[in-house]
Amino acid sequence: MKKNIYFASDFHLGSPGYAESRLREDRILRWLNFITPTCSELFLMGDIFDFWFEYRTVIPKGFVRLQGKIAEMTDAGIKVYFFKGNHDMWVHDYFSKEMGMEIVSDALEIERNGKRFFLHHGDGLGPGDRKYKLLRKIFRNPVCQWLFALVPPRIGLGIANWWSGRSRLANSNEEVFESVDQEWLAVYAKEILSKTHFDYFVFGHRHLPLNIDLNGKSRYINLGEWINFNSYAVFDGNDLTLNYFEKE
Ligand SMILES: [Mn+2]
């Protein structure tokens, strides 16, 4: 019975290099094969690629197994959503046209089986991080994207991959949980809850699997990442749970 909804983010394919990324891609394929029989919808919630920039006629090399598998899933009638992350926001029509995915640029609010979900990659939300919020505006600016596309891929992708490599994940700084009040996405979720009800807030970006009770009725799940955790969330029509693939 295809009734489950799956959520995952932060595969960071391409990082730190080809060989390690390929092993991760194989693992992701095993996971997709594992969920396919029960999957009605799949939400890929950002930073699937460590860097993706789509030119009008050119895409980055690699990741063909994932692309083929997603096309197979959407061809079979499974709805797949692709959220723009802070590493892979430069998508145009390739993912929708070739892979049948629906592109989500910002927050997505959905209701399934009477449960309300607030979904977002998680970047640029909540208090602080003003430097990134400014950068996000530049990165998402159509004129800036048009100018970047004029740079030949060999140079443009070189710069971009160098930039991506500087990120916290590639430098394996371990993420730690301090307290709910210091979790900026929990703070952001609570602010929304003061105005309107959601049963679940699902974010990525934090690189730390979290399942936090916000007020007794609502929860915040962070999807973690796939370099250390292989973490994902599943909604079985009744409840949303955090799970780990190929982990004891
Ligand atoms: Mn990430």
Residues whose N, C-alpha, C, O or C-beta is under 5 A from the ligand:
A	BS01	MN	D10 D47 H205
